[in-house]
Amino acid sequence: MNQKTEVVDYLQQHGSITPLEALRELGCFRLAARIKDLENEGFVIPREPVVAVGKKTGRRVRFTRYLRPVVWP
């Protein structure tokens, strides 16, 4: 199974994925690249910007949460 398939399966089961979840659960270091690959294949994957506070530094961090595809090829 390749990373694109794993990302799609994860989105189906959990509804969303963040870069940290992709790294921890799937070993996928470049989630944005895999999402772009899927979009090039015809998937429409909504995005949700997230702002959180880092636990170690206390600084605001920004990342993207990718949601379940609304269009499947």
Rosetta blueprint (number, residue, H / E / L):
1 M L
2 N L
3 Q H
4 K H
5 T H
6 E H
7 V H
8 V H
9 D H
10 Y H
11 L H
12 Q H
13 Q H
14 H H
15 G L
16 S E
17 I E
18 T L
19 P H
20 L H
21 E H
22 A H
23 L H
24 R H
25 E H
26 L H
27 G L
28 C L
29 F L
30 R L
31 L H
32 A H
33 A H
34 R H
35 I H
36 K H
37 D H
38 L H
39 E H
40 N H
41 E L
42 G L
43 F L
44 V E
45 I L
46 P L
47 R E
48 E E
49 P E
50 V E
51 V E
52 A E
53 V E
54 G L
55 K L
56 K L
57 T L
58 G L
59 R L
60 R E
61 V E
62 R E
63 F E
64 T E
65 R E
66 Y E
67 L E
68 R L
69 P L
70 V L
71 V E
72 W L
73 P L
